[in-house]
Amino acid sequence: MSIATRKGDKGTTGLLYGGRVRKDSVRIECNGAVDEAQAFLGLARASIAAARAGGSAGFSKGRLDEILVGVERDLWVLMAEVATRPANRKKLRPGVSLVTREMLDGLDLLVSELEATEVVPSEFVVPGQSQPAAALDVARAVVRRAERRAVSLEMGDDSYVIPYLNRLSDLCWLLARAVEKEHLAARKKAS
């Protein structure tokens, strides 16, 4: 079976549980931004794995990888919810194709955990101290774009899509600062 279905050749794409929309619809723009953020999170993972330094702010490389893989998998769930018309929302399964309160709580816990490591700088941040931190900063900016698109979708009061994206951008920012802190400490130690 080929990946090229040719169904989108006229500028439309299929939604979960049926229906088609234009590829430039807000729903697809939102999922495109989430997909892009997921790719940058993958770049951050690969960069962290390749870095010489150990973990960041008390997080081992393995723990950072676990966090990022978990978020990347959560984003599949989020994209499924976004790709579903409101009329088909009842068909979504919590944690599989519907973002849950537990998923959001997991991000809140990680944000609190990182804040406790005192990675928040006292001055404005200039991205680019290291490749992994820069990838996380780009992921954060793209998540913010996805959040703006999700707001336009009016997902409904019972959806956790917007809060999840909001918290994910916070997590990406904190992870970038943690990775930077480790990078700067290793550079200082080497000199």
Backbone hydrogen bonds in HBPLUS format (Angstrom, degrees):
<---DONOR---> <-ACCEPTOR-->    atom                        ^
c    i                          cat <-CA-CA->   ^        H-A-AA   ^      H-
h    n   atom  resd res      DA  || num        DHA   H-A  angle D-A-AA Bond
n    s   type  num  typ     dist DA aas  dist angle  dist       angle   num
A0009-ASP N   A0006-ARG O   3.39 MM   3  5.39 167.7  2.41 105.2 107.2     1
A0011-GLY N   A0008-GLY O   2.95 MM   3  5.37 159.7  2.00 122.8 122.8     2
A0023-LYS N   A0011-GLY O   2.86 MM  12  5.62 155.2  1.92 146.0 143.2     3
A0013-THR N   A0021-VAL O   2.80 MM   8  5.61 151.0  1.88 157.4 166.8     4
A0021-VAL N   A0013-THR O   2.97 MM   8  5.61 155.9  2.03 154.8 160.1     5
A0015-LEU N   A0019-GLY O   2.83 MM   4  5.45 153.7  1.90 156.1 153.6     6
A0018-GLY N   A0015-LEU O   3.15 MM   3  5.34 138.6  2.33 133.1 125.6     7
A0016-LEU N   A0083-ALA O   2.90 MM  67  5.62 145.0  2.02 138.9 147.9     8
A0025-SER N   A0022-ARG O   3.10 MM   3  5.39 158.4  2.15 116.4 116.3     9
A0029-GLU N   A0025-SER O   2.85 MM   4  6.12 157.5  1.90 154.7 162.4    10
A0030-CYS N   A0026-VAL O   2.82 MM   4  5.97 155.7  1.88 149.4 155.1    11
A0031-ASN N   A0027-ARG O   3.13 MM   4  6.42 165.5  2.15 142.4 146.0    12
A0032-GLY N   A0028-ILE O   2.76 MM   4  5.90 146.8  1.87 144.1 154.3    13
A0033-ALA N   A0029-GLU O   3.00 MM   4  6.24 152.7  2.07 145.5 151.5    14
A0034-VAL N   A0030-CYS O   2.98 MM   4  6.33 155.5  2.04 150.3 157.6    15
A0035-ASP N   A0031-ASN O   2.84 MM   4  5.98 160.2  1.88 147.3 152.8    16
A0036-GLU N   A0032-GLY O   2.92 MM   4  6.13 154.1  1.99 143.4 150.6    17
A0037-ALA N   A0033-ALA O   2.88 MM   4  6.12 157.7  1.93 147.8 153.8    18
A0038-GLN N   A0034-VAL O   2.87 MM   4  6.10 156.5  1.92 150.0 156.6    19
A0039-ALA N   A0035-ASP O   3.04 MM   4  6.35 147.9  2.15 142.7 151.0    20
A0040-PHE N   A0036-GLU O   3.05 MM   4  6.44 153.1  2.13 148.4 155.4    21
A0041-LEU N   A0037-ALA O   2.89 MM   4  6.20 147.9  1.99 149.2 158.8    22
A0042-GLY N   A0038-GLN O   3.00 MM   4  6.28 147.8  2.11 141.1 149.8    23
A0043-LEU N   A0039-ALA O   2.92 MM   4  6.28 146.4  2.03 142.0 151.8    24
A0044-ALA N   A0040-PHE O   2.87 MM   4  6.12 154.5  1.93 144.2 151.0    25
A0045-ARG N   A0041-LEU O   2.92 MM   4  6.22 157.4  1.98 146.2 152.0    26
A0046-ALA N   A0042-GLY O   2.97 MM   4  6.23 165.4  1.99 151.0 154.2    27
A0047-SER N   A0043-LEU O   2.87 MM   4  6.04 156.3  1.93 148.9 156.1    28
A0048-ILE N   A0044-ALA O   2.83 MM   4  6.03 157.4  1.88 154.1 159.9    29
A0049-ALA N   A0045-ARG O   2.95 MM   4  6.16 161.6  1.98 151.7 156.7    30
A0050-ALA N   A0046-ALA O   3.05 MM   4  6.24 143.8  2.19 139.8 149.2    31
A0051-ALA N   A0047-SER O   2.99 MM   4  6.08 123.9  2.32 138.8 152.7    32
A0051-ALA N   A0048-ILE O   3.22 MM   3  5.12 141.2  2.38  95.5 106.4    33
A0056-SER N   A0059-PHE O   2.59 MM   3  4.96 125.6  1.88 143.6 153.1    34
A0059-PHE N   A0056-SER O   2.72 MM   3  4.96 158.1  1.77 115.9 123.5    35
A0063-ARG N   A0060-SER O   3.07 MM   3  5.07 116.0  2.50  94.6 109.8    36
A0064-LEU N   A0060-SER O   2.91 MM   4  6.26 162.4  1.94 157.4 161.9    37
A0065-ASP N   A0061-LYS O   2.90 MM   4  6.11 158.7  1.95 150.1 156.0    38
A0066-GLU N   A0062-GLY O   2.92 MM   4  6.12 156.2  1.97 144.1 150.9    39
A0067-ILE N   A0063-ARG O   2.91 MM   4  6.17 158.1  1.96 151.2 156.5    40
A0068-LEU N   A0064-LEU O   2.96 MM   4  6.19 170.1  1.97 153.8 156.1    41
A0069-VAL N   A0065-ASP O   2.83 MM   4  5.96 163.7  1.85 155.3 160.1    42
A0070-GLY N   A0066-GLU O   2.99 MM   4  6.05 159.8  2.03 143.3 149.3    43
A0071-VAL N   A0067-ILE O   2.99 MM   4  6.29 157.0  2.05 150.4 156.5    44
A0072-GLU N   A0068-LEU O   2.88 MM   4  6.09 161.6  1.91 149.3 154.9    45
A0073-ARG N   A0069-VAL O   2.94 MM   4  6.19 154.9  2.00 151.2 157.5    46
A0074-ASP N   A0070-GLY O   2.92 MM   4  6.18 153.7  1.99 145.0 153.0    47
A0075-LEU N   A0071-VAL O   2.93 MM   4  6.20 146.6  2.04 149.8 158.7    48
A0076-TRP N   A0073-ARG O   3.09 MM   3  5.34 136.6  2.29 101.9 113.3    49
A0077-VAL N   A0074-ASP O   3.00 MM   3  5.18 116.5  2.42 100.2 115.2    50
A0078-LEU N   A0074-ASP O   2.96 MM   4  6.34 159.3  2.00 151.6 157.8    51
A0079-MET N   A0075-LEU O   2.85 MM   4  5.99 159.9  1.89 144.9 150.0    52
A0080-ALA N   A0076-TRP O   3.04 MM   4  6.27 148.5  2.14 143.2 151.4    53
A0081-GLU N   A0077-VAL O   3.11 MM   4  6.51 157.4  2.16 151.6 157.0    54
A0082-VAL N   A0078-LEU O   2.98 MM   4  6.28 164.5  2.00 155.2 159.4    55
A0083-ALA N   A0079-MET O   2.90 MM   4  5.97 146.2  2.01 142.0 151.2    56
A0084-THR N   A0081-GLU O   3.21 MM   3  5.40 156.1  2.27 112.5 113.5    57
A0088-ASN N   A0085-ARG O   2.87 MM   3  5.45 148.0  1.98 119.5 128.8    58
A0089-ARG N   A0086-PRO O   3.19 MM   3  5.08 163.7  2.21 104.7 109.3    59
A0091-LYS N   A0088-ASN O   2.92 MM   3  5.64 161.8  1.95 123.4 129.4    60
A0092-LEU N   A0089-ARG O   3.03 MM   3  5.55 164.2  2.06 117.7 122.8    61
A0096-VAL N   A0093-ARG O   2.93 MM   3  5.34 158.9  1.98 134.0 138.9    62
A0097-SER N   A0093-ARG O   2.81 MM   4  5.20 174.5  1.81 153.9 155.4    63
A0095-GLY N   A0098-LEU O   2.80 MM   3  5.48 160.6  1.84 159.7 154.0    64
A0103-MET N   A0100-THR O   3.14 MM   3  5.24 125.6  2.46  96.5 109.6    65
A0104-LEU N   A0100-THR O   3.24 MM   4  6.65 157.2  2.29 146.8 152.2    66
A0105-ASP N   A0101-ARG O   2.78 MM   4  6.05 158.0  1.83 151.8 158.9    67
A0106-GLY N   A0102-GLU O   2.93 MM   4  6.10 145.6  2.05 139.6 148.2    68
A0107-LEU N   A0103-MET O   3.28 MM   4  6.67 148.7  2.38 141.6 148.4    69
A0107-LEU N   A0104-LEU O   3.10 MM   3  5.22 119.5  2.48  98.1 112.2    70
A0108-ASP N   A0104-LEU O   2.96 MM   4  6.33 160.0  2.01 152.2 158.3    71
A0109-LEU N   A0105-ASP O   2.92 MM   4  6.16 155.3  1.99 148.8 154.7    72
A0110-LEU N   A0106-GLY O   3.13 MM   4  6.40 155.6  2.19 142.5 148.6    73
A0111-VAL N   A0107-LEU O   2.86 MM   4  6.13 159.6  1.90 156.8 162.5    74
A0112-SER N   A0108-ASP O   2.98 MM   4  6.21 164.2  2.01 150.4 154.4    75
A0113-GLU N   A0109-LEU O   2.91 MM   4  6.09 156.1  1.96 145.7 153.0    76
A0114-LEU N   A0110-LEU O   2.92 MM   4  6.14 158.6  1.97 150.4 155.2    77
A0115-GLU N   A0111-VAL O   2.88 MM   4  6.08 160.8  1.92 152.0 157.9    78
A0116-ALA N   A0112-SER O   3.03 MM   4  6.19 146.5  2.15 144.1 152.2    79
A0117-THR N   A0114-LEU O   2.98 MM   3  5.25 149.3  2.07 105.8 115.4    80
A0118-GLU N   A0115-GLU O   3.15 MM   3  5.52 161.9  2.19 113.5 116.6    81
A0134-ALA N   A0130-SER O   2.92 MM   4  6.10 158.8  1.97 151.5 158.1    82
A0135-ALA N   A0131-GLN O   2.93 MM   4  6.14 158.5  1.97 153.7 159.0    83
A0136-LEU N   A0132-PRO O   3.02 MM   4  6.28 153.9  2.09 146.4 153.5    84
A0137-ASP N   A0133-ALA O   2.87 MM   4  6.16 147.3  1.97 146.0 155.7    85
A0138-VAL N   A0134-ALA O   2.91 MM   4  6.21 154.0  1.98 149.9 156.5    86
A0139-ALA N   A0135-ALA O   2.90 MM   4  6.12 159.9  1.94 145.2 151.4    87
A0140-ARG N   A0136-LEU O   2.91 MM   4  6.12 153.5  1.98 142.6 149.5    88
A0141-ALA N   A0137-ASP O   3.06 MM   4  6.34 159.5  2.11 145.8 150.3    89
A0142-VAL N   A0138-VAL O   2.94 MM   4  6.20 157.1  1.99 154.8 161.3    90
A0143-VAL N   A0139-ALA O   2.83 MM   4  6.04 153.0  1.90 150.3 158.4    91
A0144-ARG N   A0140-ARG O   2.98 MM   4  6.27 153.3  2.05 147.9 154.8    92
A0145-ARG N   A0141-ALA O   3.17 MM   4  6.51 146.4  2.28 137.7 146.2    93
A0146-ALA N   A0142-VAL O   2.95 MM   4  6.31 157.2  2.00 149.2 155.3    94
A0147-GLU N   A0143-VAL O   2.83 MM   4  6.12 152.0  1.91 149.2 157.5    95
A0148-ARG N   A0144-ARG O   2.99 MM   4  6.30 155.1  2.05 146.4 152.2    96
A0149-ARG N   A0145-ARG O   3.02 MM   4  6.35 156.9  2.07 150.6 156.7    97
A0150-ALA N   A0146-ALA O   2.84 MM   4  6.09 154.4  1.91 148.9 156.7    98
A0151-VAL N   A0147-GLU O   2.97 MM   4  6.26 148.9  2.06 149.2 156.8    99
A0152-SER N   A0148-ARG O   3.37 MM   4  6.71 149.9  2.47 139.5 146.2   100
A0152-SER N   A0149-ARG O   3.06 MM   3  5.18 119.3  2.44  97.3 111.9   101
A0153-LEU N   A0150-ALA O   3.00 MM   3  5.04 136.5  2.19  97.4 110.1   102
A0154-GLU N   A0151-VAL O   3.23 MM   3  5.60 156.0  2.29 108.9 115.5   103
A0159-SER N   A0156-GLY O   3.20 MM   3  5.56 166.6  2.22 115.8 117.8   104
A0164-TYR N   A0160-TYR O   2.86 MM   4  5.82 154.7  1.93 147.7 155.7   105
A0165-LEU N   A0161-VAL O   2.97 MM   4  6.22 165.4  2.00 154.3 157.7   106
A0166-ASN N   A0162-ILE O   2.91 MM   4  6.08 159.9  1.95 154.1 160.3   107
A0167-ARG N   A0163-PRO O   2.91 MM   4  6.09 164.7  1.93 151.9 155.1   108
A0168-LEU N   A0164-TYR O   2.80 MM   4  5.97 152.9  1.87 149.7 158.5   109
A0169-SER N   A0165-LEU O   3.03 MM   4  6.24 152.3  2.11 146.6 152.0   110
A0170-ASP N   A0166-ASN O   3.35 MM   4  6.71 153.0  2.43 140.3 147.1   111
A0171-LEU N   A0167-ARG O   2.88 MM   4  6.22 158.6  1.92 151.9 158.0   112
A0172-CYS N   A0168-LEU O   2.85 MM   4  6.09 163.4  1.88 154.6 158.4   113
A0173-TRP N   A0169-SER O   3.05 MM   4  6.23 158.9  2.09 145.1 150.5   114
A0174-LEU N   A0170-ASP O   2.96 MM   4  6.25 163.3  1.99 153.3 157.8   115
A0175-LEU N   A0171-LEU O   2.80 MM   4  6.01 161.8  1.84 156.3 161.6   116
A0176-ALA N   A0172-CYS O   2.91 MM   4  6.07 155.1  1.97 146.1 153.0   117
A0177-ARG N   A0173-TRP O   3.04 MM   4  6.35 154.2  2.11 145.9 152.7   118
A0178-ALA N   A0174-LEU O   2.90 MM   4  6.17 153.6  1.97 148.3 155.9   119
A0179-VAL N   A0175-LEU O   2.90 MM   4  6.11 161.5  1.93 152.0 156.4   120
A0180-GLU N   A0176-ALA O   2.88 MM   4  6.07 157.1  1.93 146.2 153.2   121
A0181-LYS N   A0177-ARG O   2.86 MM   4  6.01 158.5  1.90 146.7 152.5   122
A0182-GLU N   A0178-ALA O   3.13 MM   4  6.38 157.8  2.18 145.9 150.9   123
A0183-HIS N   A0179-VAL O   2.94 MM   4  6.17 158.9  1.99 147.9 154.3   124
A0184-LEU N   A0180-GLU O   2.77 MM   4  5.99 168.7  1.78 163.7 165.2   125
A0185-ALA N   A0181-LYS O   3.00 MM   4  6.10 154.7  2.06 142.8 150.1   126
A0186-ALA N   A0182-GLU O   2.93 MM   4  6.14 157.3  1.98 149.1 155.1   127
A0187-ARG N   A0183-HIS O   2.94 MM   4  6.17 154.3  2.01 148.5 156.0   128
A0188-LYS N   A0184-LEU O   2.92 MM   4  6.05 156.8  1.98 145.2 151.5   129
A0189-LYS N   A0185-ALA O   2.95 MM   4  6.09 155.7  2.01 144.4 151.2   130
A0190-ALA N   A0186-ALA O   3.01 MM   4  6.16 145.7  2.13 140.5 149.2   131
A0191-SER N   A0187-ARG O   3.20 MM   4  6.43 130.0  2.47 138.8 150.4   132
A0191-SER N   A0188-LYS O   3.26 MM   3  5.36 139.3  2.43  96.6 107.5   133
